[in-house]
Amino acid sequence: MKKQEYIDMGIASGLSHHQIESVLCRVLELSKTELFALTQISSKYIYEVQQLFFKLQSGESEEYMLEKANFYGRDFSVDERVLIPRNDTEVLVSVMLKKINESIDIKNMSYVDVGTGSGCIPVSVVEEMRPLKFKQVFALEISQDAMDVAASNIENHCPGSIELRESNLLSGVFHDDFSGKDLCISANLPYIKDGDHKNMDESVIRNEPNRALYGWSDTGFELYRELVKQCFQMKQVHKMGEIHLFIEIGFDQWEVSRSVLEEFGLRFEYFPDSSNIERVIYITGF
C-alpha cells in the first residue's frame, strides 16, 4: 500500500497528522525522518495500524498507546501504572535547577524525590546537573507497579545514580543517617480533591491511575501537609542542616498552600507555569 493510504485512513478516523505519524513510527519501528522517506508500506501492517487508530479515536492517551512520553527533552517509558509526565512538572525541574545554580550548595547534600511515579523528575534533575552531583539520590514510591516503571527509566537513563525505594512519603529514608547533612526534596504528590471531575479531562479520569491523582477529599493538599510535618521530624531526629523542599500544586491551591505554610512558619516562594498559574513552591525554613 502507498503510505498516503495509511495517512488517509487515519484522517478518516479523525486523527491529526502527528498522531498518524506516531502510530506508523511505532508499528514500523522507524524514526519520523525514516518514515518521511518511505512511499510504500506493506499491507501486512494494516490491521495493527487500524487497531491503534481505533484506540486513539476512542480516547486512549497517545503516550500510553506508544508507551513513551517526552519530558525535559528525554523519552520516558510510561503505561497505565503511572501518570503521564506533563509540561507543568517541567517547571518543578527548572525551578530546582535554577535554585541549585544560584544559591543552593550541594556539596553536603542528599536528594530525595517523593512519589516518583515514572522517575522522570529525579532522572531529569540528575542528568541536567552533570557533572555536579548530590551525595546520595533516592526515588521514593508507595506503588510497586509504579516502582517497576521507574526502575526501567532509571536503568535506561542513569543506571547506578538513583536508589529506588518503596516508601510512604519519607518513611523509606527516615532511618537513614542524615546527621549534619543538607537535604533537597522534590514532590509531585496527588493533589486533586476526591471527585473533582469538573476540572479534569475525560481522558485523564478514564485512563490514568486514581492513586496518583487524588490527594484527599477536603483540599487535596493533605499529603503535602503530612510531608511538611515529616520534614520537621527528620530535621529534629537527625539534627540535619538545611532542607530545601520543591513541590507542585494544583491550579486552585495557592490559598490553601499559603495558609498551611504560614501555619508552620516556613519561608516560601511561588513560581508560575506557562499559563501564569502558580504551580511550584520552593519552601525553606524547617
Secondary structure, DSSP 4 states (H G I P E B T S, - for coil): -BHHHHHHHHHHTT--HHHHHHHHHHHHT--HHHHHH--B--GGGHHHHHHHHHHHHTT--HHHHHT-EEETTEEE---TTSPPP-HHHHHHHHHHHHHHHHT---TTEEEEEES-TTSHHHHHHHHHHTT---S-EEEEES-HHHHHHHHHHHHHHSTTS-EEEE-STTGGGTTS--TT-EEEEEE----EETT-GGGS-HHHHHHS-GGGTEEESSSS-HHHHHHHHHHHHHHHHHT---EEEEEE--TT-HHHHHHHHHHTT-EEEEEE-TTS-EEEEEEE--
